[in-house]
Amino acid sequence: MTKMRLSHDRSGQLLEQFWFNPKNSTVYTTNDAPEHGFNSSVDAVPIYDASIAASNLKLIEQAKLNGTFNDNFYDTLQSASLDGDLSTDLEEFDSHLIRHRIKEAGMIGTDNPLVNVVRIYTQLQGLRDRDYSGVELMKRVTTEELIMNFDKVLKMEGLEQLPEMTMPRAKNIAYDRVLAETNKYGMLIRISDEAIRKNVHNPYQDSVTVAGTKVAQIKSFNSIAALDAGLTTVAGTPWDTFVSGTTRSTNNPTLDITRIVSQSIENTNVGGDWTMFGIHQNGGKIYDTNYFLLGGNKPSDTAVTAPGTRPMKGFEGKTMVNDQFIPQGDAFLTDVGPEATGILLEGPSRIATKVDEFLDTRNYAIIDHHLAFVLNPITGVKMTGVYTPLSPP
């Protein structure tokens, strides 16, 4: 395929759409929505491979740990850019951001009139956001389509005892089809020419970064909301109460969870396998410091205050998911294996751009398609009343 400038297609027309293909983690430029895939019908051109970028980050992290990292290490990495112009722009950006160079900018304001240059640290503060890990409670299915069907088998009844010289009754297997259509989410942002000229940093790039965190945020929120509304509620026992006059917890959370899982998720005719445990960070600490999990008077572990995933104490192979969107006092038990409790259907994402020549304003919209829904409610449970919610400061 012939190399071309990022902003034009083969006929010289301006490209206005950038699409991310979740199947191969590649960003494409197109002249229309890729409704039937990233092919020649939409003039799809790959420009950026996110999987290479992720691999490079891991290599950098490993090099820093084993002491082989230096300024020349970047030259050994494979470029994630599949377009020459984009590669040049990224190298210039990385040389400032990753290597922490200092920028010089004109003095803003009338203070210190004798000083007309200020020194600014390149890395911009405030761009990061917290982890949104609620999506890990569901099975994530990436697709280029906006509509996906899921088939569920309806099993026939079991064997029957037969008298002599009697044939069994004929039975037939059946299927149930669940139609899932992704919802569309979007954000429109306008960047003025004045904002680009006045600011040292790149407001366009920074806006894209912020908008990307909002996509992760709403996916996590929707995943937890779907589980909250679609799962059967089972009352748990309080894990934060103590026997009077002692430091011994009244209830054992591992026994509580085992009681529920063994009679619900792993007692179904579809072979459910409980794998994920979702709870607010406050509840995660209460669980970890329960007397029965500490093994008597053993000192408590360090508190985990940030959202994310980690191995679950007391249950080998299970994962604890901490997210602030999970209601305090509740906990989710889900299966993300073949008989997944919930599905997070992640469709294509794109960035559409347009320039207003009259105002010299750059407009762009970030569009994302996804749907979080409960597919197998019998392989998941919502526990309530497992601890008393902690009030905010």
C-alpha positions as CSV (number, residue, x, y, z in Angstrom):
1,M,0.0,0.0,0.0
2,T,1.3,3.4,-1.0
3,K,2.3,5.8,1.8
4,M,0.3,9.0,1.9
5,R,-0.2,12.0,4.1
6,L,-2.4,11.5,7.2
7,S,-4.9,14.2,6.2
8,H,-5.7,13.1,2.6
9,D,-7.0,10.0,0.9
10,R,-5.9,8.6,-2.5
11,S,-8.0,11.2,-4.4
12,G,-6.6,14.1,-2.4
13,Q,-9.8,14.7,-0.4
14,L,-9.5,15.5,3.3
15,L,-10.1,12.6,5.6
16,E,-12.4,13.4,8.5
17,Q,-12.7,10.1,10.4
18,F,-10.4,8.1,12.6
19,W,-11.6,4.6,13.7
20,F,-10.1,2.2,16.2
21,N,-10.5,-1.5,15.3
22,P,-10.6,-3.4,18.6
23,K,-9.9,-6.7,16.9
24,N,-6.3,-5.9,16.0
25,S,-5.9,-2.8,18.2
26,T,-5.2,-0.6,15.2
27,V,-6.3,3.0,14.3
28,Y,-7.4,3.6,10.7
29,T,-8.3,6.6,8.7
30,T,-11.4,6.2,6.6
31,N,-13.6,8.3,4.4
32,D,-16.8,6.8,5.8
33,A,-18.0,4.6,8.7
34,P,-16.6,1.0,8.4
35,E,-20.0,-0.6,8.7
36,H,-18.8,-3.8,6.9
37,G,-15.2,-3.8,8.1
38,F,-12.0,-2.0,7.5
39,N,-11.6,-2.6,3.8
40,S,-11.2,-0.7,0.5
41,S,-14.9,0.2,0.4
42,V,-14.2,2.9,3.0
43,D,-10.5,3.5,1.9
44,A,-9.3,2.3,5.3
45,V,-5.6,3.0,5.9
46,P,-3.9,1.7,9.1
47,I,-1.9,4.5,10.8
48,Y,-1.2,3.4,14.4
49,D,-0.8,0.0,16.1
50,A,-1.8,0.3,19.8
51,S,-0.6,-3.3,20.6
52,I,3.0,-2.2,19.6
53,A,2.7,0.9,21.8
54,A,1.6,-1.3,24.8
55,S,4.4,-3.7,24.2
56,N,6.9,-0.8,24.1
57,L,5.7,0.4,27.5
58,K,6.3,-3.1,29.0
59,L,9.8,-3.2,27.5
60,I,10.6,0.2,28.9
61,E,9.3,-0.8,32.4
62,Q,11.4,-4.0,32.3
63,A,14.5,-2.1,31.2
64,K,14.1,0.3,34.1
65,L,13.8,-2.6,36.6
66,N,16.8,-4.5,35.3
67,G,19.0,-1.4,34.9
68,T,19.4,-1.5,31.1
69,F,17.4,1.6,30.4
70,N,19.1,4.7,28.9
71,D,18.3,7.5,26.5
72,N,19.3,5.3,23.5
73,F,16.8,2.6,24.6
74,Y,14.0,4.3,22.6
75,D,15.9,3.8,19.4
76,T,15.6,0.0,19.8
77,L,11.8,0.0,20.0
78,Q,9.5,-0.7,17.1
79,S,7.5,2.3,16.1
80,A,3.7,2.0,16.7
81,S,3.0,4.4,13.9
82,L,2.3,3.0,10.5
83,D,2.3,6.4,8.8
84,G,5.5,8.4,8.2
85,D,4.1,11.8,9.0
86,L,2.5,10.5,12.2
87,S,5.7,8.8,13.2
88,T,7.6,12.0,13.0
89,D,5.1,13.9,15.1
90,L,5.0,11.2,17.7
91,E,8.8,11.1,18.0
92,E,8.9,14.8,18.6
93,F,6.1,14.6,21.2
94,D,7.8,11.6,23.0
95,S,11.1,13.4,23.1
96,H,9.5,16.1,25.2
97,L,7.1,14.1,27.3
98,I,9.0,10.9,28.0
99,R,12.4,12.4,28.3
100,H,11.1,15.3,30.4
101,R,12.7,18.2,28.5
102,I,12.0,21.8,29.5
103,K,10.0,24.2,27.3
104,E,10.5,27.9,27.0
105,A,7.4,30.2,26.6
106,G,6.6,33.8,26.5
107,M,5.8,35.5,29.8
108,I,2.1,35.9,30.3
109,G,0.9,39.0,32.2
110,T,2.5,42.2,33.2
111,D,4.4,41.0,36.3
112,N,8.2,40.9,36.1
113,P,8.3,42.9,32.9
114,L,12.1,42.4,32.7
115,V,11.7,38.7,32.3
116,N,10.2,37.7,29.0
117,V,10.8,33.9,29.1
118,V,9.6,31.4,31.7
119,R,10.7,27.8,32.1
120,I,8.0,25.2,32.1
121,Y,8.3,21.5,32.9
122,T,7.0,19.6,29.9
123,Q,4.8,17.0,31.6
124,L,1.3,18.5,32.2
125,Q,-0.3,17.9,35.5
126,G,-3.9,16.9,36.0
127,L,-4.4,14.8,32.9
128,R,-4.5,11.4,34.7
129,D,-7.7,9.9,36.1
130,R,-8.4,7.0,38.5
131,D,-8.7,3.5,37.3
132,Y,-12.2,2.4,36.3
133,S,-12.1,-1.3,37.0
134,G,-15.8,-2.1,37.1
135,V,-15.5,-3.4,33.5
136,E,-13.5,-6.4,34.8
137,L,-16.7,-7.8,36.4
138,M,-18.0,-8.6,32.9
139,K,-16.7,-10.6,30.0
140,R,-15.4,-8.1,27.5
141,V,-16.3,-8.8,23.8
142,T,-14.7,-6.6,21.2
143,T,-16.4,-6.4,17.8
144,E,-16.5,-4.2,14.7
145,E,-20.3,-4.6,14.6
146,L,-23.0,-2.5,16.3
147,I,-25.3,-5.5,16.7
148,M,-24.4,-8.9,18.0
149,N,-26.5,-12.1,18.7
150,F,-25.8,-14.5,21.6
151,D,-27.3,-18.0,21.5
152,K,-28.1,-19.9,24.7
153,V,-29.0,-23.6,24.6
154,L,-32.2,-24.8,26.3
155,K,-31.4,-28.2,27.6
156,M,-33.8,-31.1,27.5
157,E,-34.9,-32.9,30.6
158,G,-32.8,-35.8,32.0
159,L,-33.1,-39.5,31.5
160,E,-36.2,-41.4,32.6
161,Q,-36.6,-44.9,33.9
162,L,-38.3,-47.2,31.4
163,P,-40.4,-50.3,31.8
164,E,-39.4,-53.4,29.8
165,M,-40.1,-53.2,26.0
166,T,-40.7,-49.4,26.2
167,M,-39.1,-46.7,24.1
168,P,-38.1,-43.4,25.6
169,R,-40.0,-40.3,24.7
170,A,-38.4,-38.1,21.9
171,K,-36.9,-34.9,23.1
172,N,-35.4,-32.0,21.2
173,I,-32.7,-29.5,22.0
174,A,-33.7,-25.8,21.5
175,Y,-31.9,-22.5,21.5
176,D,-32.7,-19.0,22.7
177,R,-31.2,-16.0,20.9
178,V,-30.4,-12.8,22.7
179,L,-30.0,-9.7,20.6
180,A,-27.6,-7.0,21.8
181,E,-27.4,-3.6,20.1
182,T,-24.7,-1.2,21.3
183,N,-25.5,2.2,22.6
184,K,-23.8,5.3,21.1
185,Y,-22.0,7.8,23.3
186,G,-20.3,10.9,22.2
187,M,-18.6,14.2,23.2
188,L,-18.1,17.2,21.0
189,I,-15.1,19.5,21.7
190,R,-14.2,22.8,20.1
191,I,-10.6,24.1,20.2
192,S,-10.1,27.7,19.1
193,D,-7.1,29.1,17.2
194,E,-6.5,31.4,20.2
195,A,-6.3,28.5,22.6
196,I,-3.7,26.8,20.4
197,R,-1.6,29.9,20.1
198,K,-1.8,31.0,23.7
199,N,-1.1,27.7,25.4
200,V,2.3,26.1,25.7
201,H,0.7,22.7,25.7
202,N,-1.4,21.1,23.0
203,P,-5.1,21.6,23.9
204,Y,-6.2,19.3,21.0
205,Q,-4.1,16.4,22.2
206,D,-4.9,17.0,25.9
207,S,-8.6,17.1,25.1
208,V,-8.4,13.8,23.3
209,T,-6.7,12.3,26.3
210,V,-9.3,13.6,28.7
211,A,-12.1,12.4,26.5
212,G,-10.6,8.9,26.4
213,T,-10.7,8.7,30.2
214,K,-14.4,9.6,30.0
215,V,-15.0,6.6,27.7
216,A,-13.4,4.3,30.3
217,Q,-15.5,6.0,33.0
218,I,-18.9,5.4,31.4
219,K,-18.1,1.8,30.5
220,S,-17.3,1.1,34.1
221,F,-20.4,2.9,35.4
222,N,-22.6,1.1,32.9
223,S,-21.2,-2.3,33.7
224,I,-21.8,-1.9,37.4
225,A,-25.3,-0.5,36.8
226,A,-26.2,-3.5,34.6
227,L,-25.1,-5.9,37.3
228,D,-26.9,-3.9,40.1
229,A,-30.2,-4.1,38.2
230,G,-29.9,-7.5,36.6
231,L,-28.7,-9.9,39.4
232,T,-30.6,-11.7,42.1
233,T,-30.1,-10.1,45.5
234,V,-29.0,-12.3,48.4
235,A,-28.5,-11.0,52.0
236,G,-25.1,-11.5,53.4
237,T,-23.9,-11.4,57.0
238,P,-22.1,-8.3,58.4
239,W,-18.3,-8.6,58.1
240,D,-17.5,-5.6,60.2
241,T,-19.1,-6.6,63.5
242,F,-17.3,-8.1,66.5
243,V,-18.1,-10.5,69.4
244,S,-18.7,-8.3,72.4
245,G,-15.6,-7.6,74.5
246,T,-13.3,-9.3,71.9
247,T,-11.4,-8.5,68.7
248,R,-13.0,-11.5,67.0
249,S,-15.3,-10.9,64.1
250,T,-18.8,-12.1,64.4
251,N,-19.0,-13.5,60.9
252,N,-16.6,-15.2,58.5
253,P,-16.8,-13.7,55.0
254,T,-15.3,-16.7,53.3
255,L,-18.0,-19.0,54.8
256,D,-20.6,-16.4,53.9
257,I,-19.5,-16.3,50.2
258,T,-19.0,-20.1,50.0
259,R,-22.6,-20.5,51.3
260,I,-24.0,-18.3,48.6
261,V,-21.8,-19.5,45.7
262,S,-22.3,-23.2,46.4
263,Q,-26.1,-22.8,46.3
264,S,-26.3,-20.4,43.3
265,I,-23.5,-19.8,40.8
266,E,-21.8,-23.2,41.0
267,N,-25.1,-25.1,41.6
268,T,-26.6,-24.3,38.2
269,N,-27.2,-26.6,35.2
270,V,-24.9,-24.4,33.1
271,G,-21.7,-25.1,35.0
272,G,-21.1,-21.6,36.3
273,D,-17.7,-20.8,37.8
274,W,-17.4,-17.9,40.1
275,T,-14.3,-15.9,39.3
276,M,-14.7,-12.2,40.1
277,F,-15.5,-10.4,43.4
278,G,-16.5,-6.8,43.1
279,I,-16.6,-4.4,46.1
280,H,-15.9,-0.8,47.0
281,Q,-12.4,-0.1,48.3
282,N,-13.8,0.5,51.8
283,G,-15.4,-2.9,51.7
284,G,-12.3,-4.5,50.4
285,K,-10.3,-3.3,53.4
286,I,-13.1,-4.6,55.8
287,Y,-12.9,-7.9,54.1
288,D,-9.1,-8.2,54.2
289,T,-9.0,-7.3,57.9
290,N,-11.7,-9.6,59.1
291,Y,-10.6,-11.7,62.0
292,F,-11.0,-15.0,60.2
293,L,-9.0,-13.8,57.2
294,L,-6.2,-12.5,59.4
295,G,-5.8,-15.8,61.2
296,G,-6.5,-14.5,64.7
297,N,-4.4,-11.5,66.0
298,K,-2.1,-11.3,63.0
299,P,-1.4,-7.6,62.1
300,S,-3.6,-6.3,59.3
301,D,-2.4,-5.7,55.8
302,T,-1.7,-2.3,54.4
303,A,-5.0,-0.7,53.2
304,V,-5.7,-0.6,49.5
305,T,-7.2,2.8,48.8
306,A,-7.1,3.0,45.0
307,P,-9.5,1.2,42.6
308,G,-8.2,-1.7,40.6
309,T,-7.9,-5.5,40.6
310,R,-5.9,-7.8,42.9
311,P,-5.8,-11.4,44.1
312,M,-8.6,-12.2,46.6
313,K,-7.5,-13.3,50.1
314,G,-9.1,-16.6,51.2
315,F,-10.0,-17.8,47.7
316,E,-7.1,-18.9,45.5
317,G,-7.5,-18.0,41.8
318,K,-10.3,-15.4,42.5
319,T,-9.9,-11.7,41.7
320,M,-11.1,-8.8,43.8
321,V,-12.3,-5.8,41.8
322,N,-12.4,-2.5,43.7
323,D,-14.3,0.4,42.1
324,Q,-15.9,3.4,43.7
325,F,-19.0,3.0,41.5
326,I,-19.9,-0.2,43.4
327,P,-22.5,0.8,46.1
328,Q,-21.0,0.6,49.6
329,G,-22.4,-2.3,51.6
330,D,-22.9,-4.5,48.5
331,A,-20.7,-7.0,46.7
332,F,-20.9,-8.7,43.3
333,L,-20.0,-12.3,42.6
334,T,-19.7,-12.9,38.8
335,D,-18.4,-15.4,36.3
336,V,-16.4,-14.1,33.3
337,G,-15.7,-17.5,31.8
338,P,-17.6,-19.4,29.1
339,E,-20.9,-19.0,31.0
340,A,-20.3,-15.3,31.7
341,T,-22.7,-13.4,33.9
342,G,-22.5,-10.2,32.0
343,I,-21.2,-9.0,28.7
344,L,-19.5,-5.7,27.9
345,L,-20.0,-5.5,24.1
346,E,-17.3,-3.0,22.9
347,G,-18.0,-1.8,19.4
348,P,-15.9,0.6,17.3
349,S,-14.7,4.0,18.5
350,R,-13.8,6.9,16.3
351,I,-12.8,10.5,16.3
352,A,-14.4,12.8,13.7
353,T,-12.7,16.1,13.0
354,K,-13.8,19.3,11.2
355,V,-12.2,22.7,10.8
356,D,-14.2,25.9,10.8
357,E,-12.3,28.1,8.4
358,F,-14.2,31.3,9.3
359,L,-13.4,31.1,13.0
360,D,-10.3,29.0,12.6
361,T,-11.7,26.6,15.2
362,R,-11.0,22.9,15.3
363,N,-14.1,20.8,16.2
364,Y,-13.9,17.1,16.9
365,A,-16.2,14.5,18.3
366,I,-15.2,11.3,20.0
367,I,-17.8,8.6,19.4
368,D,-17.9,5.2,21.2
369,H,-20.3,2.3,20.9
370,H,-20.7,-0.2,23.7
371,L,-23.4,-2.1,25.7
372,A,-23.2,-3.7,29.2
373,F,-25.9,-6.3,29.9
374,V,-26.5,-9.4,32.0
375,L,-26.6,-12.5,29.8
376,N,-26.7,-15.3,32.4
377,P,-28.2,-14.0,35.6
378,I,-28.0,-17.4,37.2
379,T,-24.2,-17.3,37.2
380,G,-24.0,-14.1,39.2
381,V,-25.2,-12.8,42.6
382,K,-25.5,-9.4,44.3
383,M,-24.8,-9.6,48.0
384,T,-26.2,-6.9,50.3
385,G,-25.6,-5.8,53.8
386,V,-22.0,-7.2,54.1
387,Y,-20.8,-4.1,55.9
388,T,-22.0,-0.7,57.0
389,P,-21.2,2.1,54.5
390,L,-18.5,4.5,55.6
391,S,-19.5,8.2,55.5
392,P,-17.4,10.6,53.4
393,P,-15.1,13.1,55.2
